Structures are given as structure tokens and as C-alpha cells.
Amino acid sequence: MYRGRTVIAPPETGTLLVDVGHNDRVGEFRGVAGPYWSLRPVGGGVEWEAEPGDVRPADRMEQLRAETARANGRGRGEVL
């Protein structure tokens, strides 16, 4: 991916990222879709496309919140 003249390499599948272009929404990296990155909500749901330049790695607190949401969903019997 290119942002100006900077190449942005996609992360590993499953990496937790924050999409600042979509109100700091946290999602798991799922893959590349043309010029966009596909992210999926941690608790499951519909994937969305993000501009690679609008995405940053989730910090530790954001990761913990996402992992807690996933665990709570599993505790309710949801398949994630």
C-alpha cells in the first residue's frame, strides 16, 4: 500500500488495529481488498474497509477491551 510516497505493509491476519477514519473503531485485520484493508469487529460482525493510512496498531488498553468483549460474548454463548 502507498500513502504518499510511503509504503505501508499490511500486518499479520488477526492483528488488532484502530481505524481512526471510523471513530477509533477497533477491529482485527482480515486482509487486503484492493487499496483498502479489511477489518472485522472483534466481537464478530460485518467487515469494513479502512484506508491503510487511517489505521494504527491498538495499544494495550484497547487490546484488553477487545479481548474482554470477545470473552464476554463467548460467555453468552455467542460463536466468535
N, C-alpha and C positions, 0 to 999 in steps of 0.2 A: 504494500500500500504506500502511497505517496501523500505527504502533507506538505505542500510547497515543494521544497527540494529534499525534504527529509523522508527517508524510508521508515515506515513503521511496520515491524514484523508482528504477525499475529501471535498471540500467546498459545499455550497448550490448551486443548479442549478441557473444559471444566474449570478453568481459572475464573475466579470471581473478579468482576470488573464493575466499575461505577460509570454509568453513562451520564456525563454532565450535560449533554444535549437534551436529555429527557428527565429533568428534575432530579438528578443524582440517583436514578434508579439503579439498583444492584441486580446483576444477572451473571449467569455462567456463560462463558464463551463457548459457542457451539460450532463455529466455522466461518468461512468467508463466503459471502454472496455478492459476487461482482465487486464493486468498490466498497461494500459495506461489510461490517462484522455482524454476525447473528448472535444475539444474546437471548437467554431464556431465563425467566424468573426462577429464583432458587426454589420456591415452593411449588413449582410447576406452573404451567400455563402456556400462553401463546408467545412464541419467539418474536423479537422485534429486531429491526436493523438499526445499527448505530454507525455514525461516522467514526472511523478509527481515531481521528484527531480529537474527538469528543469523549474518548474513553480513557480511564486511568485505572490502575490496579486498586482494588478495595483495600483499605487499611485494616488493621487487626480488629478494631471495634466493628467495622462494617461486616467483616468476615464472621465474627462471633454472632452478630444479629442474624445474619443469613443462615448460619448453621443452626441457631436456636429455632428459627422459623421452620426450617426443614424438619428438625426433631419433633417440634410440636405437631406438625402435620402428620408425621408418621404415628405419633401417639394417638391421633384422632382416627387412625386407620386409613389415611389417605396414601395412595401409591404415588411416590415422587420419583 
